[in-house]
Every structure is written in C-alpha cells, then in structure tokens.
C-alpha cells in the first residue's frame, strides 16, 4: 500500500496544470483506474480552489476511445458531463463541486479530467491544446496539431528532452507569463507522464506542406491555427468566447512558427535555427 493510499483511503487529491481535484471514490476499481492514469499528479497539499467531486462506479461500458465526451450548460455556472456509457454527472463551477457516475477504466478517468479542465482553464485564461510538448532547456516548446498532423512524431524526433505529453498540453498564464504543463493524457508514444511545467518558449505547428525549415507566423495566422487545436468538448457560447480570447492572447504573447521537415532531417538544428536566427 502506498503512502497516498494510507493517507486517503477512498480519496485521491490531484493537481493538473495548477487545478486541484479531490476525487471521493466509491469503489476500489475506481481507485485503481485513477491511480493507473494519474499517479504522478497526486499530491498531499490541497491547491487553492480545489474541486471536490463525489465519484460512484457506473456501467463499465465498452473500452473505446472513439466515444465522444461532452459538456452542456444547465445554469450559468453548472454543467452536465457525459461520455456515453463511461461517464455521466454534474459539475458546479460556483461551488467547485460535482457528482459523477464513472466506469472504472482509464478512458472514463481521462474524460472526467479533460471535461473539468476544458471548463476550468479558460476561466483562468488558459486551455488544453491538442499538442505534444517537450522540455527545451529550462523552457518548453508546444507542437499543436489535429490528429495525424505529426505532433507525436515531431516530439519524438526532437530527442534528448523530456516529453510533457504527446497528445494534450495545458497552457495558462502564471504571474503574467505563459507556462506549459504536462498532463496525464498521452497518445501513441509509450511515455512516462511528466508532472512538470516550464515557461512557454514557442508554439511550433508541424506542417509538411511547406518548404523545409521553420517560419514565423503572423498573429492572425497563429490565432487561427490555435483555434483549430484548442480543446473544446462543449457547445457553449461563453466557453467559446473565452477560448477565442486565449487563442488571440497566446498568438500575441508567444512566438509562433510553422515547421516542415523530411523524415531524414535532424529536427533539433532546424528548431534551434528558427528560434535563434
């Protein structure tokens, strides 16, 4: 039994991208599913504004990552959460509380945390991004892209640096500066999750339709590309507006580039030359 199990039997306290989540778990199978996905994000000290969620075990459902997760607004500060057979529940942003029925598998755990972060991060000026992220010295690079854009391949080819994730990065301003955060959500690469964050050095969009090399993007072009990759599982105008603001602010504050390369090209020198021409 781990120290965390001894401290919180039936509970898990998480911190992901500065967002605290206390999960009051109703079954051992739920604890196992949460631990499998979030062990390195578990903490002892409760972050400010921590969400308190009561989680009951629901139908197991088919383990299928293609099922769509979503949220819908009920009142100005409360939302329904859903992912077919895996997840059903309610979340109050005002009370920072919720009740959820959850299948005991990693897809359901991912869905719950992704939906919560999708709602919370834009309200503190940040977002989840469909992106890979790597540590670059004492900073971070983020490689956004829709499925098949090559973000995981690019992150793997950078080499020599820890991966934040190859699937979904969190970004938010902290003390007036943008930071990139690792998340439990990863894709095709077999990686060890990194519960680390770094100042955001640059946003680099893989785009093999362009000539080889790295090229700067205008603010408008960067904001447009970001809007395609900021995570949004709901159809909620207020959240949509917040995410548009995030895209514009990121594109204004953080250098943004495209990067095109061949499979045989060494990627690190291309990126270094683009960052420090």
Residue pairs with C-beta under 8 A, 6 or more apart in sequence:
4 12
4 42
4 44
5 31
7 44
10 24
10 25
10 26
10 31
11 22
11 23
11 24
11 25
12 22
12 23
12 25
12 31
12 34
12 35
12 38
12 42
13 20
13 21
13 22
13 23
13 42
13 43
13 44
13 46
13 50
14 20
14 21
14 22
14 23
14 38
14 41
14 42
14 43
14 113
15 21
15 41
15 43
15 47
16 38
16 41
16 113
16 117
16 170
16 181
16 183
16 184
17 117
17 121
17 126
17 170
17 172
17 181
17 183
17 197
18 47
18 124
18 172
18 174
18 181
19 47
19 49
19 51
19 116
19 117
19 120
19 121
20 43
20 46
20 47
20 48
20 49
20 50
20 51
21 50
21 51
21 53
21 113
21 116
22 46
22 50
22 51
22 52
22 53
23 30
23 34
23 53
23 55
24 52
24 53
24 54
24 55
25 31
25 34
25 55
26 54
26 55
26 56
26 57
27 56
27 57
27 104
29 57
29 104
30 55
30 57
30 102
30 104
32 104
33 104
33 105
33 106
33 108
33 109
34 109
35 42
36 106
36 109
37 106
37 109
37 110
37 184
38 109
38 113
38 184
40 184
40 193
40 194
40 195
41 184
41 193
41 195
49 96
50 96
51 91
51 96
51 97
51 98
51 116
51 120
52 96
52 97
52 98
53 89
53 91
53 97
53 98
53 99
53 100
53 112
53 116
54 98
54 99
54 100
55 100
55 101
55 102
55 112
56 99
56 100
56 101
56 102
57 101
57 102
57 103
57 104
58 86
58 87
58 88
58 101
58 102
58 103
59 85
59 103
60 85
60 103
60 104
60 105
61 67
61 84
61 85
61 86
61 103
61 105
61 108
62 85
63 105
63 107
64 107
65 107
67 83
67 84
67 85
67 86
67 107
68 83
68 84
68 233
69 81
69 82
69 83
69 87
69 111
69 114
69 115
69 233
70 81
70 82
70 83
70 115
70 233
70 234
70 235
71 79
71 80
71 81
71 82
71 91
71 115
71 118
71 119
71 233
71 234
71 236
72 79
72 80
72 82
72 234
72 235
72 236
73 79
73 234
73 236
73 238
74 80
74 90
77 92
77 93
77 94
78 90
78 91
78 92
78 93
78 94
79 90
79 91
79 93
79 119
79 234
79 236
80 88
80 89
80 90
81 87
81 88
81 89
81 90
81 91
81 98
81 100
81 111
81 112
81 115
81 116
82 88
83 107
83 108
83 111
83 115
85 103
86 102
86 103
86 105
86 107
86 108
86 111
87 100
87 101
87 102
87 103
87 108
87 111
87 112
87 115
88 100
88 101
89 98
89 99
89 100
89 101
89 102
89 112
90 98
90 99
90 100
91 97
91 98
91 100
91 115
91 116
91 119
92 98
93 119
93 120
93 123
98 116
100 112
102 108
102 109
102 112
110 184
110 185
113 184
113 185
114 128
114 168
114 185
114 231
114 233
115 233
117 128
117 170
117 183
117 231
118 128
118 231
118 232
118 233
118 234
118 239
119 234
119 239
121 127
121 128
121 170
121 172
122 239
122 242
122 243
122 245
122 246
123 242
124 172
125 172
125 173
125 245
125 246
125 249
126 170
126 171
126 172
126 173
126 246
127 170
127 171
127 172
127 230
127 231
127 243
127 246
128 168
128 169
128 170
128 183
128 230
128 231
129 142
129 144
129 168
129 169
129 170
129 171
129 226
129 229
129 230
129 231
130 144
130 145
130 146
130 147
130 151
130 167
130 168
130 229
130 230
130 231
131 142
131 143
131 144
131 145
131 151
131 167
131 168
131 169
131 229
132 142
132 143
132 145
132 151
132 152
132 154
132 155
132 163
132 164
132 165
132 166
132 167
132 169
133 140
133 141
133 142
133 143
133 155
133 163
133 164
133 165
133 169
133 180
133 182
134 140
134 141
134 143
134 155
134 158
134 161
134 162
134 163
134 164
135 161
135 162
135 163
135 164
135 194
135 196
135 198
136 161
136 198
136 201
136 271
138 198
138 199
139 198
139 199
139 200
139 201
140 164
140 179
140 180
140 197
140 198
140 199
140 200
140 201
141 158
141 201
141 202
141 203
141 204
141 271
142 169
142 171
142 180
142 200
142 202
142 203
142 204
143 151
143 154
143 155
143 203
143 204
143 205
143 206
143 259
144 151
144 203
144 205
144 225
144 226
144 229
145 151
145 205
145 206
145 229
146 228
146 229
149 205
149 206
149 207
150 206
150 208
151 166
151 206
152 166
152 167
152 187
152 188
152 189
153 206
154 204
154 206
154 259
154 261
154 267
155 163
155 166
155 189
156 166
156 189
157 261
157 267
158 267
158 268
158 271
159 267
159 268
160 268
162 194
162 196
163 182
163 189
163 191
163 194
164 180
164 181
164 182
164 183
164 194
164 196
164 197
164 198
165 182
165 183
165 185
165 186
165 191
165 193
165 194
166 186
166 187
166 188
166 189
166 191
167 185
167 186
167 187
168 183
168 185
168 186
168 231
169 180
169 181
169 182
169 183
170 180
170 181
170 182
170 183
171 178
171 179
171 180
171 181
171 200
171 250
172 178
172 179
172 181
173 179
173 249
177 199
177 200
178 199
178 200
178 250
178 253
178 254
179 197
179 198
179 199
179 200
180 197
180 198
180 199
180 200
181 196
181 197
182 193
182 194
182 195
182 196
182 197
183 193
184 193
186 193
200 254
201 255
201 275
202 254
202 255
202 256
202 257
202 275
203 222
203 226
203 250
203 254
203 255
203 256
203 257
204 214
204 256
204 257
204 258
204 259
204 271
204 274
205 217
205 225
205 256
205 257
205 258
205 259
206 258
206 259
206 260
207 258
207 259
207 260
208 260
208 261
209 260
210 258
210 260
211 260
212 260
212 261
212 262
212 265
212 270
213 259
213 260
213 261
213 270
213 273
213 274
214 257
214 258
214 259
214 270
214 271
214 273
214 274
214 275
215 257
215 258
215 274
216 255
216 256
216 257
216 274
217 225
217 251
217 256
217 257
217 258
219 248
219 251
219 252
219 256
220 251
221 256
222 250
222 251
222 256
223 247
223 248
223 250
223 251
225 256
226 246
226 247
226 250
226 251
226 256
227 243
227 244
227 247
230 243
230 246
230 247
232 239
232 240
232 243
250 256
255 275
257 274
259 267
259 270
259 271
259 274
261 267
261 270
